Amino acid sequence: MNKRRLIFFGIFAAYHVMAFVFTLIIENNTGLLFKLVGYISSFKYGTFLGLVLLIIDFVWWWSESKEAEKEKNASRHENNTLKAKVYDLQETTKVAPKPIINPKD
């Protein structure tokens, strides 16, 4: 994985750790939960951030897989070209059988 991808997954992991810690804090403290009702619109932005991170990861994976497929096809084409050249070289170096001359001619 490249450095940019590792940084992205670090941010993605930090987001999930913060969400998990938040749920642990809220679990036994209902008073805090009722105080947070006024901040529901802020939570929408937090969940939207998580969705954006997920979409970015999917698009990134998709573009990398397309690039890998192109590289694979280019390698396969190059391999086939080299095989054809080697085959042609082998055919030209083979000794052709001498034609049989019919003595009656």
Secondary structure, DSSP 8 states (H G I E B T S, - for coil): --HHHHHHHHHHHHHHHHHHHHHHHHHT-HHHHHHGGGGHHHHHHHHHHHHHHHHHHHHHHHHHHHHHHHHHHHHHHHHHHHHHHHHHHHHHHS--------TT-
